[in-house]
Amino acid sequence: MPYYEYECAENGEIVEVRHGMDEQLTTWGQLADRTAIDPGDTPADAPIRRIMSNTVSVTGTSGQADFQGCGTGCGCAT
């Protein structure tokens, strides 16, 4: 499953979540539930939008993803 980043204009937060390609989250409440983050004072129905995020490329013959994490501060294992 790919990782996606969603941005909430209401609170300025950008949150990374992993879900299927056919799934689309649309509200802060959905995102908070999915990632087990504290929604804080942001209304559950506040809209979110998916933004560009890093991609994982598969190289070589092993089929293993060549992924080193998103960088400092992210929750990815490096």
C-alpha positions as CSV (number, residue, x, y, z in Angstrom):
1,M,0.0,0.0,0.0
2,P,1.3,3.5,-0.8
3,Y,1.8,6.4,1.6
4,Y,-0.2,9.6,1.1
5,E,0.1,13.0,2.7
6,Y,-3.0,15.0,3.5
7,E,-3.2,18.7,4.4
8,C,-5.9,20.3,6.5
9,A,-6.4,24.0,5.7
10,E,-8.3,24.5,9.0
11,N,-5.3,23.7,11.2
12,G,-2.3,23.7,8.8
13,E,-1.4,20.2,9.6
14,I,0.1,17.7,7.1
15,V,-0.3,14.1,8.1
16,E,1.1,11.0,6.4
17,V,-1.1,7.9,6.1
18,R,-0.9,4.5,4.4
19,H,-3.9,3.3,2.5
20,G,-5.1,1.6,-0.7
21,M,-5.0,3.4,-4.0
22,D,-8.7,3.2,-4.3
23,E,-9.3,4.9,-1.0
24,Q,-9.7,8.7,-0.5
25,L,-10.0,10.4,2.8
26,T,-11.9,13.7,2.7
27,T,-12.3,15.0,6.3
28,W,-10.0,15.7,9.3
29,G,-12.1,13.3,11.4
30,Q,-11.4,10.4,9.0
31,L,-7.7,11.2,8.9
32,A,-7.5,11.4,12.7
33,D,-9.3,8.1,13.1
34,R,-7.1,6.4,10.5
35,T,-3.9,7.6,12.0
36,A,-4.9,7.6,15.7
37,I,-3.9,11.2,16.1
38,D,-5.6,13.7,18.5
39,P,-8.0,15.8,16.4
40,G,-7.6,18.6,18.8
41,D,-10.0,21.6,18.3
42,T,-10.3,21.0,14.6
43,P,-13.9,20.1,13.5
44,A,-14.2,16.5,12.4
45,D,-15.9,17.6,9.2
46,A,-13.0,20.0,8.2
47,P,-12.0,19.2,4.6
48,I,-8.5,17.8,3.8
49,R,-6.8,17.4,0.5
50,R,-4.2,14.9,-0.6
51,I,-0.9,16.4,-1.6
52,M,2.1,15.0,-3.4
53,S,4.3,12.7,-1.4
54,N,7.4,10.6,-1.9
55,T,7.1,7.6,-4.1
56,V,8.7,4.1,-3.6
57,S,10.5,2.7,-6.6
58,V,11.2,-1.0,-7.0
59,T,14.6,-1.6,-8.6
60,G,16.8,-4.6,-9.3
61,T,15.7,-8.2,-9.5
62,S,15.1,-8.8,-5.8
63,G,11.7,-7.0,-5.9
64,Q,12.6,-5.1,-2.7
65,A,11.7,-1.4,-2.5
66,D,14.6,1.0,-2.4
67,F,13.1,3.2,0.2
68,Q,15.1,5.1,2.8
69,G,12.3,7.0,4.5
70,C,10.9,10.5,3.9
71,G,13.5,12.4,5.8
72,T,13.9,13.9,9.2
73,G,10.8,14.2,11.3
74,C,8.7,11.6,9.5
75,G,7.4,8.4,11.1
76,C,8.9,6.1,8.4
77,A,11.4,3.5,9.5
78,T,14.8,4.3,8.1
